[in-house]
Amino acid sequence: MIKRELFAIMAGVAMAAMLGVSAVAAERSDVFTVSIPVDATAASASLARDVARLQGEHQAYSQLLDRITLARDRARLPAASDADLNDLIQGFEVANERRSTVRYLANYTFHFRADVVEQKLRAADIPFAVTMSKPLVVLAVLETASGPVLWADPNPWRQAWAGATLPSALVPLMAPLGDIEDVAAINAQAADGGDGARLEALSANYAGADVLVTRATVKQAGDTKEIDVTSTRFVPDNPGAEQTWVATYTGNPGESDPDFLARAVAGTVDQVEDAWKQANIINYHQTGSLIASVPISDLKAWLAIRDRLGAVPSIQQTDLLSLDKQRALVALHYVGDATQLKLALAQRNLDLSGSDPAWVLQRRSASPPPAANGASPPAAGTPPAATGASPPAAMPPAAPTPEKPAQ
């Protein structure tokens, strides 16, 4: 219970940064803020510090571009000289400094100027996205001959996700706690089948996050081991908005099972990230405006919605046209298209519906989780996850399949 409460507090802080009063500054700074560990050796500690900071600036710039651009454009990303970095970086913070007479180690956090970075990418004709997604809770389901496995051990697919160092990206991914509340919310069969009610119950445990169900099937093709991975992003309060990705990963000679699974995890993360960026790349030459009616109950409700609007990067300006006790009338001026605007608003739990001239903008209210007496029970033999760390599990024996060329 204490673990759950601590996680709820952490999730609340993260969501507050995205949705709260300071959301306008918070989101922009989060997207354009990169933390880097540095370690350098030179003739003196002061020289080592200067070398480490400069190396950290270049690494942070590279990580930032990886975060907001597509994988296909990596080879043509604009380089930055030392002088360029002076203009690109607004400031930095240092923590955990350690030094000897010739070595310097620290953790640097660099804050980049969003407008300068975006201008540099537009000049190089590189598309980019800066809209943050809702967090995704990852349910790693292992498909076995006896059925799907989620919480039970062994599940090396779940352990691979739990042990992965997930990137600080536009789509925040997190492994579930796997505690009694999670086990009660959803079992392996419900996750495998995309049970909307059960997924919504799991989402409620994580402040309304979206859910990524990633299913792995281990196969044997001759002497080669393969993993088929099918991953689906579910939006619990928006049935029909699912996205699915499929990939097959082939083991390399001498590659250990943990390394093989880690590579499949990294590939899945890349699929999810690139799909999000593709959907949110903004054409800054395309602009639009609309007028929306916003149902409200009081001034506080309007201020909360106004702050959420301010956290949407594609909204360039919001004009309040009128305000009374029942509604506000607002004009939204945005870049990109209306579909992208709707998606960006949904990440702030705002729903834009209708069409010209009768748009309606309102907060999404999360549906309550299913009643306890209607809950799907955990699968037989599916215990709650242990509170202590469990040893790495080996992959189960692969089911033989007809031979085919390695992919």
C-alpha positions as CSV (number, residue, x, y, z in Angstrom):
1,M,0.0,0.0,0.0
2,I,2.8,2.4,0.8
3,K,4.4,1.6,-2.5
4,R,1.2,2.4,-4.3
5,E,0.8,5.7,-2.5
6,L,4.3,6.7,-3.3
7,F,3.8,5.8,-6.9
8,A,0.5,7.8,-7.0
9,I,2.4,10.8,-5.6
10,M,5.1,10.5,-8.2
11,A,2.5,10.0,-11.0
12,G,0.6,13.0,-9.7
13,V,3.7,15.2,-9.8
14,A,4.4,14.1,-13.3
15,M,0.8,14.8,-14.4
16,A,0.8,18.1,-12.6
17,A,3.8,19.1,-14.6
18,M,1.8,18.3,-17.7
19,L,-1.6,19.6,-16.7
20,G,-1.2,22.0,-13.8
21,V,-1.0,25.7,-13.4
22,S,2.6,25.9,-14.5
23,A,2.0,23.6,-17.4
24,V,2.9,26.1,-20.1
25,A,6.5,26.5,-18.9
26,A,6.8,22.9,-17.6
27,E,6.0,21.1,-20.8
28,R,8.2,23.2,-23.0
29,S,11.1,23.0,-20.5
30,D,10.7,19.3,-20.1
31,V,10.8,18.6,-23.8
32,F,13.9,20.8,-24.3
33,T,15.7,19.7,-21.1
34,V,18.3,16.9,-21.1
35,S,20.2,15.4,-18.2
36,I,23.6,13.9,-18.9
37,P,26.3,12.2,-16.7
38,V,29.7,13.5,-17.6
39,D,33.2,12.0,-16.9
40,A,36.4,13.5,-18.2
41,T,40.1,13.4,-17.5
42,A,42.6,16.1,-18.2
43,A,45.8,17.7,-16.9
44,S,43.9,19.3,-14.0
45,A,40.5,19.1,-12.4
46,S,39.5,22.5,-13.8
47,L,40.4,21.5,-17.3
48,A,38.6,18.2,-16.9
49,R,35.5,20.0,-15.8
50,D,35.6,22.2,-18.9
51,V,36.1,19.2,-21.2
52,A,33.3,17.3,-19.4
53,R,30.8,20.2,-19.8
54,L,31.5,20.6,-23.5
55,Q,31.2,16.9,-24.1
56,G,28.0,16.9,-22.1
57,E,26.6,19.8,-24.2
58,H,27.2,17.9,-27.5
59,Q,25.7,14.7,-26.0
60,A,22.7,16.5,-24.7
61,Y,22.1,18.2,-28.1
62,S,22.3,14.8,-29.8
63,Q,19.8,13.3,-27.3
64,L,17.4,16.2,-27.7
65,L,17.3,15.8,-31.5
66,D,16.8,12.1,-31.1
67,R,13.9,12.8,-28.8
68,I,12.0,15.1,-31.2
69,T,12.9,13.8,-34.7
70,L,12.2,10.6,-36.6
71,A,14.7,7.7,-36.7
72,R,14.8,8.0,-40.5
73,D,16.3,11.5,-40.3
74,R,19.1,10.7,-37.9
75,A,21.8,10.8,-40.7
76,R,20.9,14.3,-41.8
77,L,20.4,16.0,-38.4
78,P,22.2,19.4,-38.3
79,A,25.5,19.4,-36.4
80,A,26.2,22.0,-33.7
81,S,29.6,23.7,-33.3
82,D,30.8,24.8,-29.9
83,A,29.7,28.3,-30.8
84,D,26.3,27.1,-31.9
85,L,25.8,25.5,-28.5
86,N,26.2,28.9,-26.8
87,D,23.1,30.0,-28.6
88,L,21.2,26.8,-28.3
89,I,21.6,26.3,-24.5
90,Q,19.9,28.7,-22.2
91,G,21.4,27.4,-19.0
92,F,22.5,24.3,-17.1
93,E,22.5,22.8,-13.6
94,V,25.2,20.6,-12.0
95,A,24.7,17.9,-9.4
96,N,26.8,15.2,-7.8
97,E,30.2,16.7,-8.6
98,R,33.2,14.5,-7.9
99,R,36.8,15.3,-8.8
100,S,40.4,14.3,-8.3
101,T,43.5,16.1,-9.4
102,V,42.9,15.1,-13.0
103,R,39.4,13.7,-13.3
104,Y,35.9,15.3,-13.1
105,L,32.5,13.6,-12.8
106,A,29.1,15.1,-12.4
107,N,25.5,15.1,-13.6
108,Y,24.6,18.0,-15.9
109,T,21.1,19.2,-16.8
110,F,21.0,21.4,-19.9
111,H,18.1,23.7,-20.8
112,F,17.8,24.4,-24.5
113,R,16.1,27.3,-26.2
114,A,13.1,25.8,-27.9
115,D,12.7,28.5,-30.5
116,V,16.4,28.3,-31.6
117,V,16.4,24.5,-31.8
118,E,13.1,24.6,-33.8
119,Q,14.5,27.2,-36.1
120,K,17.7,25.2,-36.8
121,L,15.6,22.1,-37.6
122,R,13.3,24.0,-39.9
123,A,16.2,25.5,-41.7
124,A,17.5,22.0,-42.4
125,D,14.0,20.9,-43.5
126,I,13.9,18.3,-40.7
127,P,10.4,17.5,-39.4
128,F,10.0,17.3,-35.6
129,A,7.4,16.9,-32.9
130,V,7.3,18.5,-29.5
131,T,3.9,17.3,-28.1
132,M,4.2,15.1,-25.0
133,S,2.1,12.0,-24.8
134,K,0.3,10.8,-21.8
135,P,2.3,8.2,-19.9
136,L,1.9,4.6,-21.0
137,V,1.8,1.7,-18.5
138,V,3.4,-1.4,-20.2
139,L,1.8,-4.8,-19.8
140,A,4.2,-7.4,-21.0
141,V,2.4,-10.6,-21.9
142,L,4.3,-13.7,-22.7
143,E,2.5,-16.1,-25.0
144,T,3.1,-19.8,-24.1
145,A,1.8,-23.2,-25.1
146,S,-0.4,-23.2,-21.9
147,G,-1.7,-19.6,-22.5
148,P,-0.7,-16.0,-21.9
149,V,1.4,-15.1,-18.8
150,L,1.4,-11.6,-17.3
151,W,2.0,-11.4,-13.5
152,A,3.1,-15.0,-12.9
153,D,6.7,-16.2,-13.0
154,P,8.6,-17.0,-15.1
155,N,7.8,-14.1,-17.5
156,P,11.2,-13.0,-18.9
157,W,9.4,-10.6,-21.2
158,R,8.0,-8.7,-18.3
159,Q,11.4,-8.8,-16.6
160,A,13.0,-7.4,-19.7
161,W,10.7,-4.4,-19.6
162,A,11.2,-4.0,-15.8
163,G,15.0,-4.0,-16.2
164,A,15.1,-1.7,-19.2
165,T,16.5,1.8,-19.0
166,L,13.6,3.5,-20.8
167,P,14.5,6.8,-22.6
168,S,13.3,10.2,-21.5
169,A,11.2,10.7,-24.6
170,L,7.9,12.2,-25.9
171,V,6.1,9.0,-24.9
172,P,6.8,8.3,-21.2
173,L,6.8,4.5,-20.6
174,M,6.6,2.9,-17.2
175,A,6.5,-0.6,-15.9
176,P,3.5,-1.3,-13.5
177,L,4.2,-2.1,-9.9
178,G,2.5,-5.5,-10.2
179,D,1.1,-5.2,-6.7
180,I,-2.3,-6.5,-5.4
181,E,-4.2,-3.6,-7.0
182,D,-2.7,-4.3,-10.4
183,V,-3.3,-8.0,-10.2
184,A,-6.9,-7.4,-9.2
185,A,-7.4,-4.9,-12.0
186,I,-6.4,-7.2,-14.9
187,N,-5.2,-10.7,-15.5
188,A,-3.2,-12.2,-18.4
189,Q,-6.3,-13.3,-20.5
190,A,-7.9,-9.9,-20.2
191,A,-4.7,-8.1,-21.2
192,D,-4.1,-10.5,-24.1
193,G,-7.7,-10.0,-25.3
194,G,-7.7,-6.2,-24.9
195,D,-10.6,-6.2,-22.4
196,G,-11.6,-2.6,-22.3
197,A,-13.1,-2.6,-18.8
198,R,-10.1,-4.3,-17.3
199,L,-7.6,-2.0,-19.1
200,E,-9.5,0.9,-17.8
201,A,-9.3,-0.5,-14.2
202,L,-5.5,-0.8,-14.6
203,S,-5.3,2.7,-16.1
204,A,-7.1,4.1,-13.0
205,N,-4.3,2.8,-10.9
206,Y,-1.9,5.1,-12.7
207,A,-3.7,8.4,-12.9
208,G,-5.6,7.6,-16.1
209,A,-2.5,6.7,-18.2
210,D,-2.8,4.9,-21.5
211,V,-1.9,1.2,-21.6
212,L,0.6,-0.5,-23.9
213,V,-0.1,-4.3,-24.1
214,T,3.0,-5.9,-25.7
215,R,2.7,-9.6,-26.5
216,A,5.8,-11.7,-27.1
217,T,5.9,-15.2,-28.7
218,V,9.2,-17.1,-28.6
219,K,9.6,-19.4,-31.7
220,Q,12.3,-21.7,-33.0
221,A,13.1,-21.6,-36.8
222,G,15.7,-24.3,-37.3
223,D,18.7,-23.3,-35.1
224,T,17.6,-19.7,-34.9
225,K,15.4,-18.3,-32.1
226,E,12.9,-15.6,-32.9
227,I,10.5,-13.4,-31.0
228,D,7.3,-12.2,-32.6
229,V,6.1,-9.0,-30.8
230,T,2.7,-7.5,-31.2
231,S,2.1,-4.3,-29.3
232,T,-1.1,-2.3,-29.0
233,R,-1.6,1.1,-27.4
234,F,-5.0,1.3,-25.7
235,V,-6.7,4.6,-24.8
236,P,-9.1,3.4,-22.1
237,D,-11.6,6.2,-22.3
238,N,-11.6,6.2,-26.1
239,P,-12.5,2.8,-27.6
240,G,-11.5,2.5,-31.2
241,A,-8.4,4.6,-30.9
242,E,-6.1,1.6,-30.6
243,Q,-2.7,1.5,-32.5
244,T,-0.9,-1.8,-33.1
245,W,2.7,-2.6,-34.2
246,V,4.1,-5.9,-35.2
247,A,7.8,-6.9,-35.5
248,T,9.9,-10.1,-35.5
249,Y,13.3,-10.2,-33.9
250,T,15.9,-12.8,-34.7
251,G,18.6,-13.9,-32.2
252,N,22.2,-13.3,-33.1
253,P,24.8,-16.0,-32.8
254,G,26.1,-16.0,-29.2
255,E,23.5,-13.5,-28.0
256,S,22.2,-14.2,-24.5
257,D,18.5,-14.4,-23.8
258,P,18.5,-11.2,-21.7
259,D,20.3,-9.3,-24.4
260,F,17.9,-10.7,-27.1
261,L,14.9,-9.6,-25.1
262,A,16.4,-6.2,-24.3
263,R,16.9,-5.6,-28.1
264,A,13.2,-6.5,-28.7
265,V,12.2,-4.1,-25.9
266,A,14.3,-1.3,-27.5
267,G,12.7,-2.1,-30.9
268,T,9.2,-1.9,-29.5
269,V,10.0,1.4,-27.8
270,D,11.3,2.8,-31.1
271,Q,8.0,1.8,-32.9
272,V,5.8,3.5,-30.3
273,E,8.0,6.6,-30.3
274,D,8.2,7.0,-34.0
275,A,4.5,6.5,-34.5
276,W,3.8,9.2,-31.9
277,K,6.1,11.6,-33.7
278,Q,4.7,10.8,-37.1
279,A,1.2,11.7,-35.8
280,N,2.4,14.9,-34.2
281,I,4.8,16.5,-36.7
282,I,3.5,20.0,-37.1
283,N,3.5,21.8,-40.5
284,Y,4.2,25.3,-39.3
285,H,3.0,26.7,-42.6
286,Q,-0.5,25.3,-42.0
287,T,-2.5,27.3,-39.5
288,G,-6.1,27.3,-38.4
289,S,-8.6,28.9,-36.0
290,L,-11.8,27.8,-34.4
291,I,-14.3,29.0,-31.9
292,A,-15.3,26.6,-29.2
293,S,-17.9,26.6,-26.4
294,V,-16.5,25.4,-23.1
295,P,-19.1,24.2,-20.5
296,I,-18.0,25.2,-17.0
297,S,-19.4,25.1,-13.5
298,D,-17.5,28.1,-12.1
299,L,-14.5,30.3,-12.7
300,K,-12.1,27.7,-11.2
301,A,-13.2,25.2,-13.9
302,W,-12.4,27.7,-16.6
303,L,-9.0,28.5,-15.2
304,A,-8.1,24.8,-15.1
305,I,-9.1,24.4,-18.8
306,R,-7.2,27.6,-19.7
307,D,-4.0,26.3,-18.1
308,R,-4.4,23.0,-20.0
309,L,-4.8,24.8,-23.3
310,G,-1.6,26.7,-22.5
311,A,0.3,23.4,-22.3
312,V,-0.5,22.5,-25.9
313,P,2.5,23.5,-28.1
314,S,0.5,23.7,-31.3
315,I,-1.9,26.3,-29.8
316,Q,-0.3,29.7,-30.6
317,Q,-2.9,31.9,-29.0
318,T,-6.1,31.6,-27.0
319,D,-8.7,34.4,-27.0
320,L,-11.5,34.5,-24.4
321,L,-14.5,35.9,-26.3
322,S,-17.1,35.6,-23.5
323,L,-17.6,34.1,-20.1
324,D,-20.6,33.4,-17.9
325,K,-21.6,31.0,-15.2
326,Q,-22.4,28.1,-17.7
327,R,-19.8,28.4,-20.4
328,A,-16.8,30.2,-21.9
329,L,-16.5,31.0,-25.5
330,V,-12.9,30.8,-26.8
331,A,-11.0,31.2,-30.0
332,L,-8.1,28.8,-30.6
333,H,-5.4,29.8,-33.1
334,Y,-3.2,26.8,-33.9
335,V,-0.6,25.4,-36.3
336,G,-1.0,22.0,-38.0
337,D,-4.4,20.4,-38.7
338,A,-7.5,19.9,-36.6
339,T,-6.8,16.2,-36.1
340,Q,-3.4,16.9,-34.6
341,L,-5.0,19.5,-32.4
342,K,-7.6,17.0,-31.1
343,L,-4.8,14.5,-30.3
344,A,-2.7,17.1,-28.5
345,L,-5.8,18.2,-26.5
346,A,-6.6,14.6,-25.5
347,Q,-3.1,14.3,-23.9
348,R,-4.3,17.1,-21.5
349,N,-7.6,15.2,-20.9
350,L,-9.5,17.7,-23.0
351,D,-12.0,16.6,-25.7
352,L,-12.7,18.7,-28.7
353,S,-15.9,17.6,-30.6
354,G,-18.2,19.0,-33.2
355,S,-17.3,21.0,-36.3
356,D,-17.5,24.6,-37.5
357,P,-19.3,26.6,-36.3
358,A,-20.3,24.5,-33.3
359,W,-17.1,23.2,-31.6
360,V,-17.3,22.0,-28.0
361,L,-14.3,21.8,-25.7
362,Q,-14.6,20.0,-22.4
363,R,-12.6,18.1,-19.8
364,R,-12.7,14.3,-20.1
365,S,-14.0,12.6,-17.1
366,A,-12.5,9.2,-16.5
367,S,-15.1,6.5,-16.2
368,P,-15.1,4.7,-12.8
369,P,-13.4,1.3,-12.7
370,P,-15.7,-1.7,-12.9
371,A,-17.4,-2.7,-9.7
372,A,-15.6,-5.3,-7.6
373,N,-18.3,-7.9,-8.1
374,G,-17.8,-7.6,-11.8
375,A,-14.1,-7.8,-11.8
376,S,-12.4,-10.6,-13.7
377,P,-10.5,-12.7,-11.2
378,P,-6.8,-13.3,-11.5
379,A,-6.0,-16.3,-13.6
380,A,-5.5,-19.5,-11.6
381,G,-2.0,-19.8,-10.3
382,T,-1.4,-16.1,-10.9
383,P,-0.1,-14.7,-7.6
384,P,0.7,-11.1,-6.8
385,A,4.1,-10.0,-7.8
386,A,6.7,-10.5,-5.1
387,T,7.8,-7.4,-3.3
388,G,11.5,-8.3,-3.5
389,A,13.5,-8.5,-6.7
390,S,13.3,-11.9,-8.3
391,P,16.3,-13.5,-10.2
392,P,16.3,-13.2,-13.9
393,A,14.2,-15.9,-15.6
394,A,15.4,-17.8,-18.6
395,M,13.2,-17.8,-21.7
396,P,10.9,-20.8,-21.9
397,P,11.7,-23.4,-24.5
398,A,10.6,-22.2,-27.8
399,A,7.8,-24.0,-29.6
400,P,9.2,-25.5,-32.9
401,T,7.8,-24.1,-36.1
402,P,8.3,-25.0,-39.7
403,E,11.7,-23.7,-40.9
404,K,11.7,-20.4,-42.8
405,P,14.3,-17.9,-43.8
406,A,15.6,-15.8,-40.9
407,Q,14.1,-12.3,-40.9
